[in-house]
Amino acid sequence: MRTAIQSRRLLVRLNGAGVTREGRVLLHDVHWRPAPGQHWAVLGANGAGKTTFLRLVRGELAPDDPGSRTYILGGEKQDTPIGLRQRVGIVSAALQDFYAVDESGITALDTVLTGFFDTPLLYEEPTPAMRAAALEALALMGAEHLAPRLLRGLSQGQARRVLLARALAPAPDILILDEFLDGLDRRARNRALEFVERAAGRAMLLCAAHRAEDLPGGLTHALILDHGEVLASGSAPEVLPLYGADAAPADPGRWRFTSSRPREKVLLRMCDVEVRLDGAPVLSDISWEVRGGENWAVLGPNGAGKSTLLRLVLALESPAAVNGPPGTVERFGLGEEEGVLAARARMALVSPALQATYAYDLTAEEVVWSGFRGSIGLWEEPDEDERARASEAMECLGLTALAGRRLRSLSYGQQRKVFLARALVAAPDLLLLDEPFSGLDAASRAEARSLLERLAEAGQRFLLVTHGPADMPRAVTHVLVLEEGRIVFSGTRAEYDARARETLD
């Protein structure tokens, strides 16, 4: 893919670099001097400064002192990223969230081609050489058959392979992977790791993660960040054992905001439902009932239809009419037509898509306040009691110190916790959680699971969408398993565990 002009390798050096925004120090006195042939891990908890560090390296942020960052290309130095950004590819969960909600109808091939222009969408006509390189990158990722498909219709694992191809097609010197395994099931994770190890022969890897097990093999060096400062930096064998991501979670405290409404015997009932997107079936023959007192986990691989099922619960998708009348969905005993708005008001959602499309850059506290009305943006000031409830929710999730921070100044994982607090303050009858632990470090994951346990003890009912049983809290009573849009198992937690043991035997 690389032309003769592109044959010189790019290096980035940081010499005491710092980043300050809105009076806050995001990075302080960072020294980083990678050498050719090295591949780096960047580790740290939520808010440690990983994403800021990556954006600084790529040139998306300017350091406080322009002379503290140097780009070296073919022995020549420059202090700005002008003309160099395309030589630093990036794959991140945040980038994938953008494409998941994009309405432009961009195909996988055109998504890869945007990498040549460092734009989210394709605004320029690519050259034949670019098209050839894009197809080659898709083939490298085992995704050439996805080229004509709409990106928004792909599973998370498929979309992640397309984004890897997007980053690789321009033949970058540096490939940044920011939590690139988040949201992938086991098969997709293994394939992504395999493809990244192939890419290591073409570019220097710079991989940010909360957990050391989310790092690809072959990394030679590691950097640990904490509150914007470098705690350790050096060879991977020396530095990785120093990283303690599994700190004990904070006690989330008591919770007093579960719903006080009378409880129906049946919260949700679906009968013979099919959902189609772009004419293709995504869910088929869905008959399912959620009764009062039950907490469900919805499991399945990427592309199984889990997120579409949650959208159906929220009436954001409608049953399709296929060879007869459409199937039915009943929520809280309310009718299909007149009860949609009333039903939505009794549910709250946490999802990567909501996080990606929340367009108002409010403070973290204001985002939580918006949960009382379920609004995108803050259209009504909370009363005194609601402010107190929001403060308690933020305290339970360790967000008090971030209350006055702008949403987009927070790390991806910190934003996820803000949206969890936003969902909880309204005391919903049914809490819908679409991969709520993605983007959270190990301590925050444990804290969130502990909070779900306490909520369940207090009577909160939830539907949890995840890829496997590892993230299921003990409070899960029932399990639904989807494969290729169909239910392959529906039953109690004990029945699911017995089935899993039989499969292992």
PyMOL commands that set and color helices and strands:
alter all, ss='L'
color gray80, all
select helices_A, chain A and resi 4-6+50-58+66-68+85-87+93-101+108-114+128-140+144-146+151-153+156-168+186-199+212-214+236-242+306-313+340-344+352-357+364-372+384-396+400-402+407-409+412-424+442-457+469-471+493-504
alter helices_A, ss='H'
color red, helices_A
select strands_A, chain A and resi 10-21+24-32+40-43+69-73+76-78+88-92+174-178+204-209+221-226+229-235+266-277+280-291+296-299+328-331+347-350+430-434+462-465+478-483+486-492
alter strands_A, ss='S'
color yellow, strands_A
deselect
rebuild
show_as cartoon
